[in-house]
């Protein structure tokens, strides 16, 4: 399963010397934010994570999340609905369980019962945001933020 979540950055997180583009911070109408793109297994344990600026779309990081992954099917929300992405998954032998966008002319057929298990990734984000330092990004540099993410991922793996 893959998905992304926004992480609101504290106002003190901005201003690192290397620049905001390199530090995974983006400006939006709500202020600075980062976006965490994650791949989890069927039990909701993290396998891969990418930190980008908050104004980055989900589909832009989808190929990187799926790369080098061995799975039979991939569950994702409508943000990952793309014919090119579906075709790439099919070439890898992965069954895409992704509902189509509402404005599609031709509806997408997918396994609705299997899609219901996608709540594992949402529960993972709930557990992850129990860590205050992640729920509100206080770190100026993306390296420090990734370090805290790694520690949180280890703790989540040990709990499950």
C-alpha positions as CSV (number, residue, x, y, z in Angstrom):
1,X,0.0,0.0,0.0
2,X,1.2,3.5,-0.8
3,X,-0.1,6.8,0.3
4,X,1.1,10.3,1.3
5,X,0.3,12.6,4.2
6,X,1.0,16.3,4.9
7,X,3.2,17.3,7.9
8,X,2.8,20.8,9.0
9,X,6.2,22.4,9.6
10,X,6.8,24.7,12.6
11,X,7.8,28.2,11.7
12,X,11.2,27.6,13.2
13,X,11.8,24.7,10.8
14,X,12.4,27.1,7.9
15,X,15.6,28.9,7.3
16,X,18.2,26.2,6.9
17,X,21.3,27.4,5.0
18,X,21.0,24.8,2.2
19,X,17.7,26.2,1.0
20,X,14.1,25.1,1.2
21,X,14.0,23.0,-2.0
22,X,16.6,20.6,-0.6
23,X,15.0,20.4,2.9
24,X,11.6,19.1,1.9
25,X,9.6,22.3,2.8
26,X,7.0,23.8,0.5
27,X,4.9,26.9,1.0
28,X,1.2,26.7,0.7
29,X,-1.7,28.9,1.9
30,X,-1.4,27.2,5.3
31,X,2.3,27.9,5.6
32,X,5.3,25.6,5.4
33,X,4.7,21.9,5.1
34,X,6.3,18.7,4.1
35,X,4.8,15.7,2.5
36,X,5.6,12.1,3.5
37,X,5.1,9.5,0.9
38,X,5.2,6.0,2.4
39,X,4.9,2.3,1.3
40,X,3.7,-0.1,4.0
41,X,3.1,-3.8,4.0
42,X,-0.2,-5.6,4.6
43,X,0.2,-5.3,8.4
44,X,0.8,-1.5,8.2
45,X,4.5,-1.6,8.8
46,X,6.7,0.9,6.9
47,X,8.9,-0.3,4.1
48,X,9.9,2.9,2.3
49,X,9.5,6.6,2.8
50,X,10.2,9.8,0.8
51,X,10.1,13.3,2.2
52,X,9.2,16.1,-0.3
53,X,7.9,19.6,-0.2
54,X,4.3,19.9,0.9
55,X,3.1,21.0,-2.6
56,X,4.4,17.8,-4.3
57,X,1.7,15.5,-5.7
58,X,1.3,11.9,-4.7
59,X,1.8,10.5,-8.2
60,X,5.2,12.1,-8.6
61,X,6.7,9.8,-6.1
62,X,4.8,6.6,-6.9
63,X,7.4,5.0,-9.2
64,X,10.1,5.5,-6.7
65,X,8.0,3.9,-3.9
66,X,7.1,0.9,-6.0
67,X,10.7,0.3,-7.3
68,X,12.4,-2.8,-6.1
69,X,9.2,-4.0,-4.4
70,X,8.0,-7.6,-4.6
71,X,4.3,-7.8,-4.3
72,X,1.3,-9.2,-6.1
73,X,-1.0,-6.2,-5.8
74,X,-0.7,-2.5,-4.9
75,X,-3.4,-0.6,-3.0
76,X,-3.6,3.1,-3.4
77,X,-6.2,5.9,-3.4
78,X,-7.4,8.0,-6.3
79,X,-4.4,10.3,-6.1
80,X,-2.4,7.6,-7.8
81,X,-4.9,7.1,-10.7
82,X,-2.8,7.3,-13.9
83,X,-2.9,5.2,-17.0
84,X,0.9,5.4,-17.2
85,X,1.3,4.3,-13.6
86,X,-1.2,1.4,-14.0
87,X,0.7,0.3,-17.2
88,X,4.0,0.4,-15.3
89,X,2.6,-1.8,-12.5
90,X,1.2,-4.3,-15.0
91,X,4.6,-4.6,-16.7
92,X,6.1,-5.5,-13.3
93,X,3.4,-8.1,-12.7
94,X,1.7,-6.1,-10.0
95,X,-2.1,-5.9,-9.9
96,X,-3.2,-2.2,-9.3
97,X,-6.0,-1.9,-6.8
98,X,-6.6,1.8,-7.4
99,X,-10.1,3.4,-7.9
100,X,-10.5,5.7,-10.8
101,X,-11.0,9.4,-10.5
102,X,-14.6,10.6,-10.6
103,X,-14.1,12.5,-13.8
104,X,-12.9,9.4,-15.8
105,X,-15.0,8.7,-18.9
106,X,-14.4,4.9,-18.7
107,X,-14.8,3.5,-15.2
108,X,-12.0,1.5,-13.6
109,X,-12.7,-2.0,-12.4
110,X,-10.9,-3.0,-9.2
111,X,-11.3,-5.4,-6.3
112,X,-13.5,-3.5,-3.8
113,X,-13.1,-6.1,-1.0
114,X,-9.3,-6.0,-1.2
115,X,-9.3,-2.2,-1.4
116,X,-11.1,-2.1,2.0
117,X,-7.8,-3.3,3.6
118,X,-6.1,-0.1,2.5
119,X,-7.1,1.4,5.9
120,X,-3.8,-0.2,7.2
121,X,-1.8,2.7,5.7
122,X,-4.2,5.2,7.3
123,X,-3.8,3.5,10.7
124,X,-0.1,3.7,10.2
125,X,-0.2,7.4,9.7
126,X,-2.3,7.7,12.9
127,X,0.4,5.8,14.8
128,X,3.2,7.8,13.2
129,X,1.6,11.1,14.1
130,X,1.5,10.1,17.8
131,X,5.1,11.1,17.7
132,X,4.9,14.9,18.4
133,X,8.2,15.6,16.6
134,X,6.8,14.1,13.4
135,X,3.2,15.4,13.6
136,X,4.7,18.9,13.7
137,X,8.0,19.1,11.9
138,X,10.4,21.0,14.1
139,X,13.6,20.0,12.3
140,X,15.3,22.5,10.0
141,X,17.1,19.9,7.9
142,X,15.6,16.9,6.1
143,X,18.4,14.7,7.4
144,X,17.4,15.2,11.0
145,X,13.7,14.8,10.1
146,X,14.5,11.5,8.3
147,X,16.5,10.4,11.4
148,X,13.4,10.8,13.6
149,X,11.3,9.1,11.0
150,X,13.6,6.1,11.0
151,X,13.5,5.9,14.8
152,X,9.7,6.1,14.7
153,X,9.6,3.4,12.0
154,X,11.8,1.1,14.2
155,X,9.5,1.6,17.2
156,X,6.4,0.9,15.1
157,X,8.1,-2.3,13.8
158,X,8.9,-3.4,17.3
159,X,5.3,-2.8,18.6
160,X,3.6,-4.8,15.9
